Amino acid sequence: MAPAEHFGEQQGNRRRFLRFLLGSPLLASRPVSGWQTAPGSGAIADLRDALNVMDFEAAARQKLPPAHFGYLATGVDDDVTLTANREGFKRFQLRPRRMVDVSHADLRTEIFGTAWEHPISLAPVGSQKAFHPEGELAVARGARSMQALQILSTVTTCSVEQVNEAAGRPVWFQLYPTSRWEITEKLVRHAESAGCPVLVLTVDLPVGRHTETLERMKRTDTRNCAACHNSAPGHAFQRKPMFGGIDMTGVGVYNAAVTWEFARRLRETTRMKLVLKGIQTREDAQLCREHGIDGIIVSNHGGRAEETGRSTIECLPEVVAGAGDKLTVLVDGGFRRGTDIFKALALGVRGVSIGRPYCWGLAAFGQAGVEKVIELLRAELELIMRQCGVRSIAEISRSFVTTP
Ligand SMILES: Cc1cc2nc3c(=O)[nH]c(=O)nc-3n(C[C@H](O)[C@H](O)[C@H](O)COP(=O)(O)O)c2cc1C
């Protein structure tokens, strides 16, 4: 996560050479982890040239300094879970129905009583000014024009009040537990007073992680990054508006001691809807039910938490079964195609979030890039719905997917 990042004290010929190599057009089009962009495709210079959301990855890579692109691209360890998130979709195939009048398809849906034009939302991603000077505000404007739900990270680089104004409605707020309850409670009250209707507690990073791709890319970044990143206590939080006026010395955003007791306490602390992000098993979904949790985001943090090697789409059937009828289930991790979204909806989720794709759009083209990414996915989803003989989100059922 960004707060712990300290880029580029070291300089030297080797790094400058690596940087030169990374900047070359040949390498700029190469995806970091091998799956995001079709081999050989170049970076698009105009967003109208984008054929799919993966086209934005190479464009983002060209625009961003290596360390910032590394932060966006990285998984953990060997990036196996990151890759699995994409591979998993291949294990589910579609069963289209014929002879249905699909002249029109309606993508509207409802989540916690709020109507949305489509089920595609923007996952919480920290430190978005690392990708574009307007950061979360550009994303909020894009979300507004595309009528998409935005989930704002604890480590946002724009204030929640400004983001809510730009989004035209209060966004959902993602909460890291922090290692001190008083601080956690302040964050919750802050989100509440800003009007956020839903609190998303991220539970998949209790003890840090090994983001090796990020570390490798940092080594190729020859800039002097001391102005933004240094190791003074609490410094990483000073540019994070949620922590304004809070002494973060000796405090971390993660908390290794979090248990279901923490969830119970949080439940009693706020009237906001409470969603747990990072659930991957039937057992934990059942425990969510028992603890009065309103919703689940099935997630492995985009392959950035523990290296399970298991995709979120493959976790879905058991989590949906454990969640039962009362809990609202959403999912994220590797969603890059309308068919991916369709499969998740067929497996029983209410909505699907994307992380990296809208950040690629943001990095490459600002607000317009965010909009284009959502537009492409929305159009692909509509197409596959109609191709499968489906006219509304409610009509998408388990019978439309099968496994080999
Ligand atoms: C650069 C980056 C920063 C992230 N920051 C957060 C965060 O602050 N809080 C959080 O709950 N999840 C965070 N995530 C995870 C996303 O919310 C989401 O689970 C993931 O990106 C979905 O996978 P995808 O990127 O393949 O779409 C981050 C992901 C990325 C790529």
PDBQT file of the ligand as one rigid body, heavy atoms in Angstrom, charges set to zero:
ROOT
HETATM    1  C1  LIG A 501      -3.132   0.292  -6.689  1.00  0.00    +0.000 C 
HETATM    2  C2  LIG A 501      -4.178  -0.388  -5.872  1.00  0.00    +0.000 A 
HETATM    3  C3  LIG A 501      -4.497   0.141  -4.636  1.00  0.00    +0.000 A 
HETATM    4  C4  LIG A 501      -5.497  -0.463  -3.870  1.00  0.00    +0.000 A 
HETATM    5  N1  LIG A 501      -5.866   0.124  -2.692  1.00  0.00    +0.000 NA
HETATM    6  C5  LIG A 501      -6.863  -0.432  -1.963  1.00  0.00    +0.000 A 
HETATM    7  C6  LIG A 501      -7.314   0.202  -0.782  1.00  0.00    +0.000 A 
HETATM    8  O1  LIG A 501      -6.851   1.268  -0.395  1.00  0.00    +0.000 OA
HETATM    9  N2  LIG A 501      -8.294  -0.429  -0.080  1.00  0.00    +0.000 N 
HETATM   10  C7  LIG A 501      -8.859  -1.620  -0.477  1.00  0.00    +0.000 A 
HETATM   11  O2  LIG A 501      -9.732  -2.149   0.195  1.00  0.00    +0.000 OA
HETATM   12  N3  LIG A 501      -8.467  -2.199  -1.627  1.00  0.00    +0.000 NA
HETATM   13  C8  LIG A 501      -7.492  -1.648  -2.372  1.00  0.00    +0.000 A 
HETATM   14  N4  LIG A 501      -7.116  -2.224  -3.545  1.00  0.00    +0.000 N 
HETATM   15  C9  LIG A 501      -7.825  -3.440  -4.025  1.00  0.00    +0.000 C 
HETATM   16  C10 LIG A 501      -9.038  -3.045  -4.887  1.00  0.00    +0.000 C 
HETATM   17  O3  LIG A 501     -10.048  -2.481  -4.097  1.00  0.00    +0.000 OA
HETATM   18  C11 LIG A 501      -9.641  -4.260  -5.603  1.00  0.00    +0.000 C 
HETATM   19  O4  LIG A 501      -9.881  -5.272  -4.660  1.00  0.00    +0.000 OA
HETATM   20  C12 LIG A 501      -8.764  -4.799  -6.733  1.00  0.00    +0.000 C 
HETATM   21  O5  LIG A 501      -8.068  -3.773  -7.377  1.00  0.00    +0.000 OA
HETATM   22  C13 LIG A 501      -9.637  -5.536  -7.746  1.00  0.00    +0.000 C 
HETATM   23  O6  LIG A 501      -8.873  -6.188  -8.698  1.00  0.00    +0.000 OA
HETATM   24  P1  LIG A 501      -8.519  -5.578 -10.143  1.00  0.00    +0.000 P 
HETATM   25  O7  LIG A 501      -7.516  -4.503  -9.925  1.00  0.00    +0.000 OA
HETATM   26  O8  LIG A 501      -7.938  -6.762 -10.842  1.00  0.00    +0.000 OA
HETATM   27  O9  LIG A 501      -9.786  -5.094 -10.770  1.00  0.00    +0.000 OA
HETATM   28  C14 LIG A 501      -6.135  -1.633  -4.330  1.00  0.00    +0.000 A 
HETATM   29  C15 LIG A 501      -5.805  -2.151  -5.587  1.00  0.00    +0.000 A 
HETATM   30  C16 LIG A 501      -4.835  -1.527  -6.360  1.00  0.00    +0.000 A 
HETATM   31  C17 LIG A 501      -4.550  -2.087  -7.717  1.00  0.00    +0.000 C 
ENDROOT
TORSDOF 0
